[in-house]
Amino acid sequence: MIKNQILKIEKLDFMWGTENPFLFCAHHKDAYPKGNDELGPPNSDLLGRNIGNDFQIKDGWRMYHGKKIPGFPNHPHRGFETVTIVLEGFVDHSDSHGASGRYGDGDVQWMTAGSGLQHAEMFPLIYKDKDNPLHLFQVWLNLPKKDKFTDPHYKMLWAEDIPVIEEVDSNGRESSVRLIAGKYNDIRALGPAPASWASDENNNVNIWIIKMKPDAIFEIPASSSTITRNLYYYDGETIKIHDTEIDSSNRIKLLGDERIVIRNGDRESHLFLLEGEPIDEPVVTYGPFVMNTMEEIKEAYEDYKETGFGGWPWDRTDPVHSSEEIRFAKYSDGTIERRL
């Protein structure tokens, strides 16, 4: 007899509910217009917006904390990791250790804040002759106490290297899994940043993007009774798990030690999976810092005020890169990777 595999269903908003070891997940989908010479929207399109804190959709997009270019100007982090998965559009990275990059259209940046750094995440509108849609997820993954002061690090998982597994069910219907972290059957994802909770396979961290064709059947294998498992149904019409029909735009909390059979409805469906073993330690979050005690949070603010986590080597708070550079990563040791 199958247990009740669904523990909770709740509607999705801009920020999605997560569970330990995950801290946060934001889903950005913005229909940005053609860019200007500064890689931002036309100045006329900024009228009527709460510039500097624009989180309300207007004309299909937001500026977030950007003033001329959408995105998040320099801000600090300590004690956790960000995993930024860009399905469409581009992100310009700059940080306090002198690293930079532009990634998008399927790329993933895995960044360990560790002992502390500042970074900027801007969304350049690099095309002047056509619209610049942006679609991304950003996941915050906690670090255990032993790794909270690891050296900051970032790693690129380039789109063309990320495994995509195609599955065909018994009725010939197709599904696919884009494997950001963890494994699916015998296929393993690219390695995360080295100090990550996801770097130990015993922690059962999986981050997948699942696409199902109409009427397809897809199975999430049983994992562990102790993991947290959340499936985010962010685009489609309906799916069915066991005997429960679920509309799109819902988070579905599931048992971790059960095989989950998903039956799609008559429209293509897109789902996002986050699962992993919890980090069995106290979690104290305050703004951009995630530590184990409030005293450590206070220390983080003092350290940031005193050191700036390395300072800010850029001539502006919202740096963007040349429109000639499409996909590249420059690391703090001077190493450069470029992709076409």
TITOR-219118 format. One line per field, with one value per residue (C-alpha): residue number from 0; residue in three letters; chain; x, y negated, z negated. Coordinates in nm, 4 decimals, m for minus. Layout:
// TITOR-219118
volo c(NUM; ...) .
tikol c(ALA; ...) .
lumti c(A; ...) .
px c(X; ...) .
py c(Y; ...) .
pz c(Z; ...) .
This chain:
// TITOR-219118
volo c(0; 1; 2; 3; 4; 5; 6; 7; 8; 9; 10; 11; 12; 13; 14; 15; 16; 17; 18; 19; 20; 21; 22; 23; 24; 25; 26; 27; 28; 29; 30; 31; 32; 33; 34; 35; 36; 37; 38; 39; 40; 41; 42; 43; 44; 45; 46; 47; 48; 49; 50; 51; 52; 53; 54; 55; 56; 57; 58; 59; 60; 61; 62; 63; 64; 65; 66; 67; 68; 69; 70; 71; 72; 73; 74; 75; 76; 77; 78; 79; 80; 81; 82; 83; 84; 85; 86; 87; 88; 89; 90; 91; 92; 93; 94; 95; 96; 97; 98; 99; 100; 101; 102; 103; 104; 105; 106; 107; 108; 109; 110; 111; 112; 113; 114; 115; 116; 117; 118; 119; 120; 121; 122; 123; 124; 125; 126; 127; 128; 129; 130; 131; 132; 133; 134; 135; 136; 137; 138; 139; 140; 141; 142; 143; 144; 145; 146; 147; 148; 149; 150; 151; 152; 153; 154; 155; 156; 157; 158; 159; 160; 161; 162; 163; 164; 165; 166; 167; 168; 169; 170; 171; 172; 173; 174; 175; 176; 177; 178; 179; 180; 181; 182; 183; 184; 185; 186; 187; 188; 189; 190; 191; 192; 193; 194; 195; 196; 197; 198; 199; 200; 201; 202; 203; 204; 205; 206; 207; 208; 209; 210; 211; 212; 213; 214; 215; 216; 217; 218; 219; 220; 221; 222; 223; 224; 225; 226; 227; 228; 229; 230; 231; 232; 233; 234; 235; 236; 237; 238; 239; 240; 241; 242; 243; 244; 245; 246; 247; 248; 249; 250; 251; 252; 253; 254; 255; 256; 257; 258; 259; 260; 261; 262; 263; 264; 265; 266; 267; 268; 269; 270; 271; 272; 273; 274; 275; 276; 277; 278; 279; 280; 281; 282; 283; 284; 285; 286; 287; 288; 289; 290; 291; 292; 293; 294; 295; 296; 297; 298; 299; 300; 301; 302; 303; 304; 305; 306; 307; 308; 309; 310; 311; 312; 313; 314; 315; 316; 317; 318; 319; 320; 321; 322; 323; 324; 325; 326; 327; 328; 329; 330; 331; 332; 333; 334; 335; 336; 337; 338; 339) .
tikol c(MET; ILE; LYS; ASN; GLN; ILE; LEU; LYS; ILE; GLU; LYS; LEU; ASP; PHE; MET; TRP; GLY; THR; GLU; ASN; PRO; PHE; LEU; PHE; CYS; ALA; HIS; HIS; LYS; ASP; ALA; TYR; PRO; LYS; GLY; ASN; ASP; GLU; LEU; GLY; PRO; PRO; ASN; SER; ASP; LEU; LEU; GLY; ARG; ASN; ILE; GLY; ASN; ASP; PHE; GLN; ILE; LYS; ASP; GLY; TRP; ARG; MET; TYR; HIS; GLY; LYS; LYS; ILE; PRO; GLY; PHE; PRO; ASN; HIS; PRO; HIS; ARG; GLY; PHE; GLU; THR; VAL; THR; ILE; VAL; LEU; GLU; GLY; PHE; VAL; ASP; HIS; SER; ASP; SER; HIS; GLY; ALA; SER; GLY; ARG; TYR; GLY; ASP; GLY; ASP; VAL; GLN; TRP; MET; THR; ALA; GLY; SER; GLY; LEU; GLN; HIS; ALA; GLU; MET; PHE; PRO; LEU; ILE; TYR; LYS; ASP; LYS; ASP; ASN; PRO; LEU; HIS; LEU; PHE; GLN; VAL; TRP; LEU; ASN; LEU; PRO; LYS; LYS; ASP; LYS; PHE; THR; ASP; PRO; HIS; TYR; LYS; MET; LEU; TRP; ALA; GLU; ASP; ILE; PRO; VAL; ILE; GLU; GLU; VAL; ASP; SER; ASN; GLY; ARG; GLU; SER; SER; VAL; ARG; LEU; ILE; ALA; GLY; LYS; TYR; ASN; ASP; ILE; ARG; ALA; LEU; GLY; PRO; ALA; PRO; ALA; SER; TRP; ALA; SER; ASP; GLU; ASN; ASN; ASN; VAL; ASN; ILE; TRP; ILE; ILE; LYS; MET; LYS; PRO; ASP; ALA; ILE; PHE; GLU; ILE; PRO; ALA; SER; SER; SER; THR; ILE; THR; ARG; ASN; LEU; TYR; TYR; TYR; ASP; GLY; GLU; THR; ILE; LYS; ILE; HIS; ASP; THR; GLU; ILE; ASP; SER; SER; ASN; ARG; ILE; LYS; LEU; LEU; GLY; ASP; GLU; ARG; ILE; VAL; ILE; ARG; ASN; GLY; ASP; ARG; GLU; SER; HIS; LEU; PHE; LEU; LEU; GLU; GLY; GLU; PRO; ILE; ASP; GLU; PRO; VAL; VAL; THR; TYR; GLY; PRO; PHE; VAL; MET; ASN; THR; MET; GLU; GLU; ILE; LYS; GLU; ALA; TYR; GLU; ASP; TYR; LYS; GLU; THR; GLY; PHE; GLY; GLY; TRP; PRO; TRP; ASP; ARG; THR; ASP; PRO; VAL; HIS; SER; SER; GLU; GLU; ILE; ARG; PHE; ALA; LYS; TYR; SER; ASP; GLY; THR; ILE; GLU; ARG; ARG; LEU) .
lumti c(A; A; A; A; A; A; A; A; A; A; A; A; A; A; A; A; A; A; A; A; A; A; A; A; A; A; A; A; A; A; A; A; A; A; A; A; A; A; A; A; A; A; A; A; A; A; A; A; A; A; A; A; A; A; A; A; A; A; A; A; A; A; A; A; A; A; A; A; A; A; A; A; A; A; A; A; A; A; A; A; A; A; A; A; A; A; A; A; A; A; A; A; A; A; A; A; A; A; A; A; A; A; A; A; A; A; A; A; A; A; A; A; A; A; A; A; A; A; A; A; A; A; A; A; A; A; A; A; A; A; A; A; A; A; A; A; A; A; A; A; A; A; A; A; A; A; A; A; A; A; A; A; A; A; A; A; A; A; A; A; A; A; A; A; A; A; A; A; A; A; A; A; A; A; A; A; A; A; A; A; A; A; A; A; A; A; A; A; A; A; A; A; A; A; A; A; A; A; A; A; A; A; A; A; A; A; A; A; A; A; A; A; A; A; A; A; A; A; A; A; A; A; A; A; A; A; A; A; A; A; A; A; A; A; A; A; A; A; A; A; A; A; A; A; A; A; A; A; A; A; A; A; A; A; A; A; A; A; A; A; A; A; A; A; A; A; A; A; A; A; A; A; A; A; A; A; A; A; A; A; A; A; A; A; A; A; A; A; A; A; A; A; A; A; A; A; A; A; A; A; A; A; A; A; A; A; A; A; A; A; A; A; A; A; A; A; A; A; A; A; A; A; A; A; A; A; A; A; A; A; A; A; A; A; A; A; A; A; A; A) .
px c(0.0000; 0.1390; 0.1738; 0.0356; 0.3397; 0.2304; 0.2957; 0.1967; 0.0821; 0.1094; 0.0836; 0.4021; 0.4956; 0.8100; 1.0033; 0.9491; 0.9346; 1.2351; 1.3631; 1.6993; 1.9613; 1.8122; 1.7493; 1.5792; 1.4708; 1.3679; 1.2124; 1.2819; 1.0926; 1.1081; 1.0144; 1.2793; 1.2641; 1.5399; 1.8495; 2.0034; 2.3724; 2.4130; 2.2646; 1.9555; 1.5955; 1.5086; 1.4945; 1.1332; 1.0447; 1.1687; 0.9004; 0.6543; 0.8832; 1.0180; 1.3755; 1.6219; 1.3544; 1.1356; 0.9845; 0.6416; 0.5839; 0.5168; 0.5130; 0.6214; 0.9440; 1.1102; 1.4264; 1.4890; 1.7576; 1.9036; 1.8733; 1.9691; 2.0298; 1.8070; 1.9532; 2.1278; 2.4201; 2.7017; 2.5954; 2.7690; 2.7218; 2.8698; 2.8090; 2.6239; 2.6194; 2.4198; 2.3317; 2.2081; 2.0454; 1.9796; 1.7430; 1.7200; 1.8943; 2.2212; 2.3723; 2.6852; 2.8875; 3.1461; 3.2874; 3.5146; 3.7956; 3.8184; 3.6381; 3.3807; 3.1820; 2.8770; 2.6686; 2.3264; 2.1111; 2.1399; 2.4559; 2.4764; 2.6985; 2.7810; 2.9182; 3.0411; 3.0303; 3.2109; 3.4006; 3.2553; 3.2501; 3.0603; 2.9172; 2.6915; 2.4416; 2.3199; 2.0903; 2.2335; 2.0016; 2.2672; 2.0457; 1.9496; 1.7599; 1.5310; 1.3784; 1.5879; 1.3740; 1.5238; 1.4327; 1.6350; 1.6247; 1.8497; 1.8872; 2.0602; 2.2220; 2.3488; 2.7041; 2.7736; 2.9583; 3.2898; 3.2751; 3.1203; 3.4631; 3.5927; 3.7534; 3.5028; 3.4876; 3.2830; 3.2545; 3.0765; 2.8670; 2.8425; 2.5192; 2.6775; 2.8436; 2.5385; 2.3875; 2.0381; 1.8819; 1.6015; 1.3450; 1.0669; 0.7843; 0.6021; 0.3574; 0.6353; 0.5943; 0.9115; 1.0460; 1.3884; 1.5957; 1.8487; 2.0892; 2.2250; 2.3327; 2.3235; 2.2487; 1.9719; 1.9927; 2.3615; 2.4327; 2.5978; 2.5915; 2.9000; 3.0777; 2.9636; 3.1981; 3.4423; 3.3218; 2.9548; 2.7172; 2.6341; 2.9933; 2.9400; 2.7100; 2.5962; 2.4077; 2.1747; 2.1518; 1.9607; 1.8730; 1.6869; 1.4815; 1.2215; 1.0329; 0.7429; 0.5633; 0.1813; 0.0587; 0.4139; 0.4938; 0.8115; 0.9456; 1.1547; 1.3422; 1.3179; 1.6078; 1.6185; 1.3610; 1.5523; 1.5814; 1.3625; 1.2077; 1.0225; 0.8911; 0.7987; 0.5459; 0.6156; 0.4770; 0.2064; m0.1563; m0.1997; m0.0096; m0.1188; 0.0831; m0.0702; m0.4408; m0.3989; m0.4390; m0.2252; m0.2445; 0.0664; 0.2182; 0.2337; 0.5046; 0.4632; 0.6400; 0.6988; 0.8230; 1.1897; 1.1907; 0.9070; 0.9227; 0.7182; 0.5280; 0.4241; 0.1612; 0.1377; m0.1808; m0.2385; 0.0053; 0.3853; 0.4910; 0.8059; 0.9099; 1.2023; 1.3260; 1.5201; 1.6088; 1.8832; 1.9761; 1.9279; 2.2317; 2.1733; 2.2855; 2.1190; 2.0466; 2.0382; 1.9733; 1.9788; 1.9824; 2.2723; 2.4378; 2.3630; 2.5398; 2.4783; 2.4325; 2.3221; 2.6666; 2.8178; 2.5715; 2.6883; 3.0494; 2.9695; 2.8320; 3.1347; 3.3761; 3.1973; 3.2001; 3.5714; 3.7024; 3.4350; 3.5173; 3.8040; 3.6700; 3.5075; 3.7546; 3.5004; 3.4306; 3.0548; 2.8185; 2.6384; 2.9137; 2.8263; 3.0647; 3.1264; 2.8458; 3.1103; 3.1644; 2.8790; 2.9784; 3.2950; 3.4290; 3.7314; 3.8383; 4.0244; 4.3488; 4.3332; 4.2193; 3.9707; 3.7196; 3.5300; 3.2382; 3.0825) .
py c(0.0000; m0.3392; m0.5930; m0.9416; m1.0711; m1.4363; m1.6124; m1.9654; m2.1727; m2.5531; m2.8262; m2.9683; m3.3343; m3.5215; m3.3681; m2.9959; m2.8154; m2.5887; m2.3551; m2.2763; m2.2482; m2.5051; m2.8551; m3.0424; m3.0163; m3.3052; m3.2648; m3.5579; m3.5847; m3.9255; m4.0301; m4.3013; m4.5261; m4.6177; m4.7556; m5.1004; m5.1940; m5.1400; m4.7862; m4.8988; m4.9709; m5.3071; m5.5852; m5.6523; m5.3000; m5.3780; m5.6399; m5.5429; m5.2813; m5.2716; m5.2892; m5.1229; m4.8939; m4.7929; m4.4492; m4.5091; m4.3751; m4.6667; m4.6129; m4.2548; m4.3258; m4.4638; m4.6668; m4.5069; m4.7191; m4.8457; m5.2136; m5.2093; m4.8386; m4.5709; m4.3514; m4.3616; m4.6058; m4.5164; m4.3514; m4.1189; m3.7526; m3.5145; m3.1555; m2.9974; m2.9440; m3.0773; m2.8592; m3.0757; m2.8857; m3.1011; m2.9475; m3.2585; m3.5947; m3.6935; m3.7824; m3.9956; m3.8931; m4.1132; m4.0578; m4.1984; m3.9556; m4.0964; m3.8067; m3.8742; m3.7053; m3.6961; m3.3819; m3.2823; m3.0832; m2.7615; m2.8343; m2.7935; m2.9846; m2.8045; m3.0607; m2.9913; m3.3074; m3.1313; m3.3730; m3.6691; m3.8592; m4.1308; m4.0705; m4.2374; m4.0489; m4.2673; m4.1697; m4.3411; m4.4018; m4.3188; m4.3193; m4.6554; m4.5095; m4.2685; m4.2067; m4.0680; m3.8148; m3.6844; m3.3607; m3.2313; m3.0585; m3.1497; m2.8953; m2.9609; m2.6463; m2.6491; m2.5618; m2.3575; m2.5263; m2.3676; m2.5339; m2.8732; m3.0379; m2.8583; m3.0807; m3.2396; m3.0597; m3.0492; m2.7914; m2.7905; m2.4990; m2.5862; m2.4978; m2.2699; m2.0616; m2.0133; m1.6648; m1.6525; m1.3076; m1.2180; m0.9612; m0.7911; m0.6230; m0.3029; m0.5054; m0.6764; m1.0134; m1.2121; m1.3798; m1.5305; m1.6084; m1.8913; m1.7801; m2.0795; m1.8841; m1.5249; m1.2281; m1.0675; m0.6910; m0.6316; m0.9797; m1.2324; m1.6107; m1.8262; m1.8872; m2.1819; m2.4232; m2.2183; m2.3144; m2.2698; m2.0500; m1.9056; m1.7896; m1.4882; m1.2391; m1.1114; m1.4393; m1.3378; m1.6905; m1.6988; m2.0047; m1.9119; m2.0856; m1.8454; m1.8951; m1.6661; m1.6395; m1.6131; m1.2867; m1.1800; m0.9777; m1.0485; m0.8909; m1.0498; m0.7586; m0.6902; m0.8427; m0.8700; m0.8962; m1.1915; m1.4188; m1.7188; m1.6957; m1.9803; m1.9816; m2.3197; m2.3036; m2.6409; m2.6097; m2.3950; m2.3126; m2.0000; m1.6948; m1.3975; m1.2368; m0.9122; m1.0086; m1.3846; m1.6301; m1.9421; m2.2688; m2.4573; m2.7338; m2.5083; m2.3782; m2.0085; m1.8727; m1.4993; m1.1989; m1.1300; m0.7511; m0.6919; m0.6520; m0.9425; m0.8838; m1.2062; m1.1867; m1.4956; m1.6469; m1.7565; m2.0508; m2.0502; m2.0859; m2.2276; m2.1367; m2.2192; m1.9733; m2.0596; m1.7793; m1.6988; m1.5879; m1.8649; m2.0169; m1.9250; m2.2580; m2.5802; m2.8257; m3.2002; m3.4207; m3.7970; m3.9832; m3.8586; m3.6450; m3.2869; m3.1632; m2.9366; m3.2016; m3.5634; m3.6486; m3.5245; m3.7408; m4.0466; m3.9516; m3.9252; m4.2805; m4.4089; m4.2290; m4.3630; m4.7182; m4.6922; m4.5030; m4.5243; m4.1549; m4.2630; m4.6032; m4.6910; m4.7106; m4.8301; m5.1917; m5.1541; m4.9568; m4.8019; m4.7000; m4.5475; m4.4101; m4.4919; m4.4116; m4.2293; m3.9725; m3.7224; m3.4280; m3.4327; m3.3842; m3.5592; m3.4119; m3.5814; m3.4033; m3.5622; m3.2498; m3.3243; m3.0901; m3.1909; m3.0221; m3.1084) .
pz c(0.0000; 0.1030; m0.1765; m0.1401; 0.0472; 0.0447; m0.2846; m0.1834; 0.1152; 0.1204; 0.3838; 0.5302; 0.5094; 0.6185; 0.3263; 0.2757; m0.0557; m0.1153; m0.3861; m0.5428; m0.3900; m0.1505; m0.2807; m0.0005; 0.3616; 0.5848; 0.9278; 1.1602; 1.4875; 1.6529; 2.0062; 2.0440; 2.3522; 2.5974; 2.4254; 2.4548; 2.4798; 2.1028; 2.1235; 1.9363; 2.0387; 2.1981; 1.9393; 2.0339; 1.9176; 1.5658; 1.5005; 1.2282; 1.0732; 0.7184; 0.8431; 0.6077; 0.4650; 0.7582; 0.6959; 0.8519; 1.2021; 1.4403; 1.8157; 1.7456; 1.5558; 1.2410; 1.1788; 0.8354; 0.6609; 0.9890; 1.0788; 1.4474; 1.5045; 1.3501; 1.0804; 0.7465; 0.7007; 0.4619; 0.1367; m0.1140; m0.2061; m0.4616; m0.5664; m0.2717; 0.1057; 0.3978; 0.6957; 0.9828; 1.2697; 1.5760; 1.8287; 2.0486; 2.0504; 1.8819; 1.5444; 1.4938; 1.1876; 1.0120; 0.6652; 0.3978; 0.4859; 0.8386; 1.0044; 1.2743; 1.5457; 1.7677; 1.7871; 1.9130; 2.1541; 1.9521; 1.7484; 1.3699; 1.1284; 0.8023; 0.5572; 0.2033; m0.0072; m0.2922; m0.5178; m0.3329; m0.0069; 0.1717; 0.5147; 0.7689; 0.9841; 1.2679; 1.5554; 1.8671; 2.1600; 2.4141; 2.7240; 2.8738; 3.1682; 2.9817; 2.6396; 2.3522; 2.1593; 1.8338; 1.6575; 1.3630; 1.0258; 0.7369; 0.4586; 0.1260; m0.0144; m0.3716; m0.4779; m0.7911; m1.0773; m0.9801; m0.6362; m0.7112; m0.7034; m0.3975; m0.1349; 0.1049; 0.4362; 0.7515; 1.0226; 1.3574; 1.4764; 1.8446; 2.0221; 2.2805; 2.0057; 1.7815; 1.8226; 1.9717; 1.9502; 2.1886; 2.0740; 2.2711; 2.0795; 2.1756; 2.3871; 2.5827; 2.4059; 2.3380; 2.0249; 1.9552; 1.6467; 1.6430; 1.3713; 1.1791; 0.8703; 0.7505; 0.9714; 1.1708; 1.2031; 1.2880; 1.4236; 1.1943; 1.2217; 1.2630; 0.9344; 0.7206; 0.5442; 0.3336; m0.0180; 0.0692; m0.1324; 0.2104; 0.2663; 0.0359; 0.2093; m0.1324; m0.1738; 0.1124; 0.2539; 0.5817; 0.7882; 1.1061; 1.3711; 1.5109; 1.8371; 1.9230; 2.2546; 2.2499; 2.0899; 1.9986; 1.6860; 1.4883; 1.1688; 0.8936; 0.7313; 0.3600; 0.1676; m0.2134; m0.4912; m0.6374; m0.3334; m0.2724; 0.0751; 0.2462; 0.6017; 0.7505; 1.0336; 1.1933; 1.5457; 1.7019; 1.6305; 1.4145; 1.2983; 1.0884; 0.8081; 0.6839; 0.6862; 0.6272; 0.9140; 0.8699; 1.0623; 1.1720; 0.9558; 0.6505; 0.4186; 0.3343; 0.0252; 0.0693; m0.1239; m0.0549; m0.0832; 0.1630; 0.5404; 0.6744; 0.9992; 1.1765; 1.4496; 1.6654; 1.8026; 2.1592; 2.1567; 2.1308; 1.7655; 1.6045; 1.2484; 1.0200; 0.7558; 0.4392; 0.1994; m0.0484; m0.3960; m0.6556; m0.8245; m1.1870; m1.3371; m1.4523; m1.1692; m1.2346; m0.9324; m0.9298; m0.6013; m0.3891; m0.6598; m0.7686; m1.0819; m1.3815; m1.6528; m1.6800; m1.8175; m1.4901; m1.2976; m1.4937; m1.4248; m1.0529; m1.0481; m1.2392; m1.0060; m0.7013; m0.8390; m0.9152; m0.6103; m0.3425; m0.2859; m0.0635; 0.0393; 0.3684; 0.6601; 0.9186; 1.0119; 0.9664; 0.7449; 1.0429; 1.2879; 1.6209; 1.8781; 2.2419; 2.4802; 2.6873; 2.4100; 2.4071; 2.1814; 1.9746; 1.6242; 1.4768; 1.1427; 0.8586; 0.9543; 1.2996; 1.4834; 1.7626; 1.9263; 2.2398; 2.4126; 2.7471) .
